[in-house]
Amino acid sequence: MNNIHRIGIMTSGGDCPGLNAVIRAVAKAALGSHHLEVMGIEDGFLGLIQNRMRMLDNESVSNILTLGGTILGTNNKVSPRNYAVKINDRIENRDVTDRCLEHIAHNHLDALVVIGGDGSMAIASDFIRLGINCIGVPKTIDNDLYGTDVTFGFATAVSVATDALDRVHTTAASHHRVMIVEVMGRNSGWIALHSGIASGSDVILIPEIPFDVKIICDYVTYRARHGKRFSIICVSEGAIPVGGKQVVDRVDPTSPDPIRLGGIGQVLAEQVEGATGIETRTVKLGHVQRGGSPVPADRVLATEFGYKAIEILCAGERSRLVVMKGRTVTHIPLEEAEGKQRLVPVDHPLILAGRNVGTCFGD
C-alpha cells in the first residue's frame, strides 16, 4: 500500500451535484476495505492553508449520496501560491505553499484526494512537484477537464438545462416569441450542445463556433414565415459573435480567475428583436445548474470515480487523475490535465447530427 495510512480529501472549486457521492465512496472504500484513516479538509485549499480538517468516519459519510453540494465546503477563490494576507493594514498576495506543506505533515497525511476541475488540478500539480502524492477526481458541470470523456456533475447540469428549455418551449409557442436560455459554459459548449439537442432547440450557440447575428435573425425570420412562429435559442455564457468578444458580467479581483461571464442572452435578445420585430425574451439559468440532488447517472459515476481513486492509491500509484475513457474508468498522470481544457470539436458527431436535423449553430 506504499505506506499509506491516512489520507486527506477535499472538494475544491465550484460546487456541483455529486461531490458528496465521491466523498462517500472515497471514505467508505478507504475505511472499510483498506482500513485507512480519512481526514476531510474543509473549504478546499483554504482549509489546507488554515489547517481546518476533521476526521471522517462511516457515520459522517452515510446518507449523503443523494445530497447536492458538499459536506466539506468548497472555495473557488483561493490559490496557495497567491493567497491574500493582511500585513500592516494592507492586503498583499503571498505564496503560502510552505504553510500547506506544514499542515500536511502535522496531520500525518500520506496523500491527498483532490476533487475538482482544471483550476484545482493545476494547484494539485504544484503539490505533486513538491513531493505530495495527489489523486485527482474530475469534477465540473462544464465537462471541460482534459483527459476524461466525462466529468461528474455534467449530467445533472444538462438535465436542469434541458428541463428549463422544455418549459420555455410552451411559453414561446403560446406567445409566438423567441425565447433565449443562457446556460453555463465559459470556454466550452458541452452543456449548451447536449441540452440544446435534447430539448430540440432551434439555435445552439457555443464558444467553439463564433456566431453571426444576421444568420440567426434570418433563420428565425424564415421559421416565422413558414409557420413556426416561435424559436428556442440555447446559448453558452461564453459564446462569441464573429469578430467580437465574450460578454463580461463583472470582474472579481479577489479571485485567481477574476472574469465572470454572463449577459450574452440579453444582448442577443435585443439584437434579435430589433432585427426581426419578433418579441424576444431571455432566461439566465446561472447557478441553478449547479444545485440540487445529482441525477442517477452522476451518482453512479461519482461512486465509480471515488472507489477508483482509493484503489489506485492503495495499489501504489502516485499523482494520477481518475478518468473515464469510453466506458472504462481508468487513470492518467494528473499533470497531463494541467493548463488544458477539453473543448467541443467543431466536427463533433452531435454537432453534425444537429445540423442534419435543421439546428442552426449561428454560422
Secondary structure, DSSP 8 states (H G I E B T S, - for coil): -TT--EEEEEE-SS--TTHHHHHHHHHHHHHHTS--EEEEETTTHHHHHHT-EEEE-TGGGTT-TT--S-TT---SS--GGGEEEEETTEEEEE--HHHHHHHHHHTT-SEEEEEE-HHHHHHHHHHHHTT--EEEEEB-TT--BTT-S--BTHHHHHHHHHHHHHHHHHHHHHHT-EEEEEE--SS--HHHHHHHHHHT-SEEE-TTS-B-HHHHHHHHHHHHHTT---EEEEEETT--BTT----EEEE-TTSSS-EEE--HHHHHHHHHHHHH---EEEEE-GGGGG-S---HHHHHHHHHHHHHHHHHHHTT--SEEEEEETTEEEEEEGGGGTT-B----TT-HHHHHHHHTT-B---
